[in-house]
Amino acid sequence: VEAAPSIGGDSRYGDLPNRARWTPGGALVLNTNAEAKSLLSRLEPKGGELTGLVGGLRAITSFDAREGTLLYTAETPERPGELFVWQDGTERQLSDLNGSFVKRHGLRPASALQSFTTDDGAPLGYWTLEPAKPRKDGALVVQIHGGPHTNYGYGFYLEFHLLAAHGYTVVYGNPRGGSSFGHDFATTILGRYGSIDADDVLAIAEHAARARNKAHGGSVPIHLTGGSYGGFMTNWLVTQTDRFRSAVTQRSICNWLSFYGTSDIGERFTEREQGGT
């Protein structure tokens, strides 16, 4: 069984195996995607009990398991992937391919998760990546993930660091429709893109802007971008509100008819997500 995590990241290369492995005791080791993290867990097939094996605020992107030893690649928001080994409860880092890159460019960690509740009672969260040298206008860039059934979290995005290097505060969170927060959270937007998901993106943007305005001592501009489904949402929101100073749509869905007939996933994706052809 291949159970690859759906946590986002833009700097992963090569094969990333995530095939579940049997332990000598008859349990399964698999990569679980929950609460914006991707971590290794032990599953007891008979009772369905799931126990965490390797934790942390990070994204494990591939692994193998043999005779009680785990080998895996893992990344964090401020560092691309490295290779680790876990044995007898102890973790050891085997590679340091990106240490000099991180140090040379002064990559900064993301904020702690900012949590709040929407007006209709949905729990939402987002992170910010603050620049070392902010722009004079204190501008924010709100990022919308693709999928939509993927999620932002503790993966590494070079794109976010590039924006921060130019002085922008990057805001990224998980509106309803994303993964890792349960079945209902992920499927509630089926057949109704541009409704509560759009409200959630705006709620995240406004929550982050209020905090930034207070720190900046004035109203800061908000810019918007996203790719794939995030591109669709960018297109949608600029027709619904003038809240954003600018918007950049990336590899977006802008025409459901042409997407259905000419894209690699159009037929199956559109019928599931939109409920029709």
N, C-alpha and C positions, 0 to 999 in steps of 0.2 A: 504494500500500500504506500503510495507516494502522497505525503501530506505536507506539501510545501507551504510555508507561511505566506500570508498576504500582506505583511507589513511592508511599507514602502521604503525605497532607497534607490539611488541613481548611480551607484558606483560598484556594481557587482559584475564580475566577469567570469566566463568559463562555466563548466558544469557545476551545479550546486545540488548534489544529491540530498534528498530528504526522505528516503525510504525507511519506513518503520522497521525496527530490528527486534528480534526476539532475544530475551535474556535467558541465561541458563535456567532460571527459575520459572520460565513460562510466561513472563510478562512482556509487554511491548515497550520499547523506547521510541518516542515520537516527538516531533517538533510541534508544540502547541502555540497558537496565536491567541492571546487573551490580554485584555486591558492595555492594548498598544505595545505589548512586548511579545517577543517570539523566543520561547525557552524550551528546554528539553524536559520531558516529563516521562513518568513511568505509569503505564496503564495496565491494570489487572483485568484481563478479559472476562473473568467470571462475574465479579461484582461491579465492574466498571469504575473502580476507584482510581483516581488520577492523582499522582504524587509528583511534586516538582523535584527535579534532580539538579539542574543547573539554573540558577536564578540571575538576578541583576536587572538594572535598567538598561537593556540592550536588545539587540536583534541577533539571534543565532540564525544564520542563513543557510547552513548545510551541516550535515553530521554523518558519522558512522559510529557503530557500537559493536564491540567484540569482547566477549568474556569479561564484562564488567568495566571495560575501558571505553571512554567516549572521546572521539576526535571531532572537532567542530570549528567552523569559522564564525566569528562574532564581530559585530560593529556597534558603535554608539553614535549619538548625534554629532560628536566632535571628532570622531576617528573612524576612518574606513576599516574594513575587515582585516582581522588577523587570525592566525591558526592557534587553537588551544587544545590541550589534552586534559581530561578529568579521570582520575583514578583514585579509588578508595576515599572519595569525598574531598579530594584535593585537586585544585585546578592549577595548571602551569601553562604559561604563554610560550608558544614555540617559535613564533615569527615576530619580527618588528619591521615589516616592510614600509610602514607608513609613519613611523615615529618622527623621522626627520622632516617629512612633509608637513605634518601637523605643527611641529615646532617652528619651522621656517616661516610658515604663513600665519602663525598665531591663531589657529582655529579655536573658537570659543565654544564653551558648552552652552546648550540650550537652558532655558529657565526650568524651574520646577513646573509641573503640570498646574495650569490654572483652571479650576473647576467652578462651574456655576449651573444654575437651573433655569431653563427657559420659562416663558410665561405660561406655557401649557404643561409644564412639569417635567420636561425631558432633561436628564443630566447631560451636560456637554463639557468638553475640556479642550484646551489648546496650550501650545507652548510658544514662546518667543525666542528668537535668536537675536541678541543685541549686538550692534556693531561696536568695534573698538573706538571708532571716530564717527559719531552720528552726524547725519546731514543737519544743516542749520534749521531746516523746517521740521525735523523730527519725524520724517515720513515713515509710514508703515506699508509693507507689502503683504497682503493676505494671499496665501497659497491654498488652492483647492485640489485635493488629491483626485487621481483617476479611479477607475474601477466600474461603478462606484464602490464595489464590495472589496475594497482594499482598505488600508488605514495608515494614517500617519502615526508616528510614535517614536520609538528609540532607534530607528534606522538612520543611516548617514545620507545626507543630500548635499552634494557639492554645489548645486544650484543655490541653495539657501546661503551657503558661505560666500559665494560670489556676490550675492545681493548685499549681504552684511559688509563685505569688503568695500562696497560702494556707499556705505553709510546708512542703508535701510535697516529698519527693524523688521524682521520676518515673523509673520504670525501664521501658524499652521495648526489646525485642529481637525476634529472628526465630527462633521454633521451627520445626522441620521442617514442611513444607507451604507455607512462604512462597516467594516468587519471588526472583529475582536471584542465586541460588546454585546454579543448575543444575537440569536436568530431574529427576534422581533425588531431590534434596532437596525439590523441590516436589510430586512425585507419590507419595512414599512413604507418605502418610497416606490415600490413596484407599481407601475401604472400611473404614477403621479409625480414624475420628475418636475422640479421647479416649484414645488409647494413647500412642505415643511423642511425639505433639505435647503431650499433657498432661504427660508426664514432662519435656519440654523447658521448658515454662513454669515448672514447679516448680523445675527446675534453675537457670533464670535468676533466679527469685525468691530462692532460697537463696544463690546466689553473690553477688548484690547485698546481701542481708541480712548475710552474714558480713562483708563489707567495711564496711557501715554500722555494725554492732555494734562492730567494732573501733574505728572513729572516734568513735562515740557513747559508748563505755564501758559498754554494756549492751545488752540485747535490745530491738530496736525492733519495733513493730507493722508488719505488712504488710497493705495493702488491695489489692483486686483489681477491675479493671474492663476492659471491652472491648465492642466493637460488632459486630453481625452474626455472623460466625464467632467473633469475639472474645466476643460475648455468649453464644453456644453454649458456648464453652470456660469462661466464667465460671460458667454454670449447671452445667456438668459437674463442675468442680473443687470446688464447694461441696458436692457429694454424695460426693466422694472423699476430702476432707481437711478438717481444721479448722485448717489453717495460717494462714488469712487472718482478720484481725480483722473485716473487713467486705467486702462484694462488691456492686457495682452493675452490673447487666446492661443493655446498651443495644441496642435494635432487634434482639433476639436471635432465634435459632432455638431454640424450646423444645418444638415438636411437629412432627416430620417429616411426619406425615400431613396436617395442616392447611397446613403450608408447601408441600407438594407440590401441593395442590389450589387454593390461593388466592393464592399470591404471584406476583410478576412473573417469577421465574426458576425456580420450584419444580420443574417437570417436568424440564427439561434439567439443571439443577444437581444435583438429588437423584440422578438416574440415573447421572450421571457420578461424583459424589463418594461416594455410598453404595453404588453398584452394584446398585440396584434401585428399585422404585416405591413 
